[in-house]
């Protein structure tokens, strides 16, 4: 586990490098996101610092435009930049997780080298936005307002059909994807997106690690440790030997 990290501006957004890391080391492409389908790469830096420290991997916090398909094009370009250095994992939260899952589909469909693995946190995976949890958890989820989410989603998707697989990966073919870890809180409005994606991916032969937490507070305390362990396991970074991480 790296004790120090440094942050520098890269061509596709801020980059966090652990002590002793080199460009040839494995990289994590991290995609920011929040309930309003907005935010900046800088918002992801606290998470990126912790993941870099806990995994020893460099983390690139990619910029992307707040419209589809421009956002996916930006993420794909950032992926190419990272992949030129060596093996890459991908992770994201909310809309960032949407784009991470969509990137998996696009890379598979173009026979490109896939990420080593992916971590999806509270993902938006179905822009039809008709999952039961949007209604059942509306009162319990204080992080996302379902009505506001629909307004923001409409601005993001524009004229794209909501069932387009690269917009809503839950509607895509999930065969042949790399290992995926999915995080969600049992009280969040997007719970069903996470559950449905994990189920369909498992049925498609994908290695899936599904983590459901009691609420957003419990998720925040524990998911970083779980994500770091998953990334170390599937990225196969030989120089990382520190066991027993704590939140």
N, C-alpha and C positions, 0 to 999 in steps of 0.2 A: 504494500500500500504506500503510495507516494505521500510524503509529508508536506510537500510544497508544490504549488502549481503557479504557472504564469499565464496571463491573459494577453493576447495580442490580436490586432485586427488583421483578418485574412481577406482574401478576395471575395469570399461569399458570406462573411460575417465573422463575429468574434470566434477566436480559437483558444481553447484552454489546453495547455500542455503540462503534464506532470513533470516533476523533476527527473531528468535523465532521459526523457522521451525524445525520439528522433522522428523525422517525417516518414521513415521506413516502418515504424511501429504501427500496430493496428489502430484504427481510428473509429470513433463513434460519431455518426452524423445525427445531431440532435435537432429536432424541429419543435419550436416553441408553439404555444397555442393557449387560448384561454376561453372561458365560456362565451365571450362576446365575438369570437372568431376574429380577434384582433391581437394586439401585443407586438412586441419587438424581440429580436434575438437577445437583447440585453436582459430581458425579463427572465430568460432561461439560464443566465450565468450562475446563480446560486446552485441550481441543480447540476449544471455542467461541471462546476468546480468539484462538487461532491463525487460525481461519477468518475471524473478524472482521477481524483485522489484515491477512490476506493478500487478502481480497476487498473490504474496505470496507463490507460489509453488516452490519447489526445481526443478532445471533443470539439467538433465544429458546429457552432450554432448558426444554422443557415438562415439567411434572409429569404423571404418570399413575398410576392405580391398578394393582396387580399382578394383575389378573384380566381375562379377556375375557368380555364385550365392553366392560366399563367402561373399560379402557385405551384402546380405540379411540374411545370417546365423548369421553374427556378430550382426546385428541390432536385430534379434530375440533373441539372447542371452542377449543383453542389456535390451530388453523388459522384459524378464523373471526376470532379476535382479531387475528392477524397480517394476514390478508387485508384487514381493514378499513383498514389503513394503506396498502396498495398491493400490488404483485406479491410473491409469496413462492415460495421454493424450499424443499424439505424434504430432510432427511438424517437418518440414524440408524445405529446400530451394534447388532448382535445383535438383541435383541428390539425395540429402537428402529427398526432397519431393517425388521423385520417390520411394525411399525405404520406406517412410512412407506409401504411398498408397499401395505398395506391401505387407507390413506388415499387413495392414487391411484385404487384401484378404486372406493371409495365415492364420491368426488367425481365421477368419470366417470359412474357409474351414476345420479347425481342431477342430471346436466347442470350441475354447478357449474363455476366457473372452475378450471381445473387449476393445479397448481404450474408454475412455469417449467421446473423440472427436479427430479430426485431423485438423491441419492447414497446407496447402500446398502452398508454395510460389514459383512462377515461375517454376512450375513442368515440368519435362521431362516425359511424360506419354505414348509416342508412339515412340519406337526406330526404326520404319520404316523410320522416319524422312522425311515424304513426305507431311506434312501439308502445305497448301498454305502460311501461315504466315512466314514460313522459307524463302520464296522468296519475298513476298510483303513487309516484314519489315526488310529485310537484310540491306538496306541502313540506316534505322532509328535506329536500335538497335546497340548501341556502346558497349554494355556489352557482346555480344556473336557474334562470327564470325561463320556463318553457316557451312562453309567448315571445319574449325577447329573442330567444334562440331561433325561433321561426323567422322573425324579421331579418336577423343577421344572416341566416342561412339563405334566404331568398336573394339577398344582395350578393352573396358569395357565388351562388351557382348560376345566376343569370338565366339564360335560356337553355342550359343543359338539362336534359331529362334527369330527374332525381334518381332513376334507377341505372344510370350509366355506371358501369363497374369501376371506372377510374375516379368517379366522383364518390360513389357509394360502394366501397369494396365488399360489403356484405352481399351485394347482388352479383359478384363476380365468381368465376371459377377459382377455387382456392387450392387446387391440386398443385403440387410441386413447389410450395413455398418453403422457405427455411424455417427453423424453429422460431416460435413466437411466444412471448410472455405477455399476458394481458392483465391489466390492473383495473379494478373498479370498486367503488363503494356500494354496499347494498342499498343505500338510501338515495343514490343519485338517479337523475331522470334518464341518463343514458345507460343505465345498467343493462337493459335488454340488448343493446348493440353489442356490448362486450360478451354477454352470454351466448348470443346467437352466433357471433363470429367465431368464438372459441369452439363451439359445438360443431359448426360446419367445417372448420379447419381440421378438427380432430377426425371427423368422418372422412375427410379428404386425405388422410394419412400424414398430416402435418404434426410435428411434435409441438404440443401446446402446454404451457404452464399458466393456468388460470388462477389469479389471486383476487378473491373477493373479500373486502374488509367491512367491518361493522358500519363504519361511517367515514366521512372525509377526514376526520381527525386521526382515526386509527390508520387510514391509508397513508397519510402524510408521514407518519412516524415510521412505518415499516416498509414502504415500497422501495425506497432507495437501497436498502440492504438487499432485498430480494432481487432487484434489478441488477445490482452490481454482481451478485453471485451468479445470476443467469448469464450475464455478459462474460464473466470470467470462464464459466463452464463451456460455453459454445464458441467463444472466440479463440480459445486455446492458446492464450498468451503465456508462453512457457516461463517468462521471467517473473510472473506474478505468483508468489508463494504464500502470501499472508492469509491465514485462515481466520475464522471467528470474528468477522466484522460485526460491530454493534451499531444500532441506529445512531 
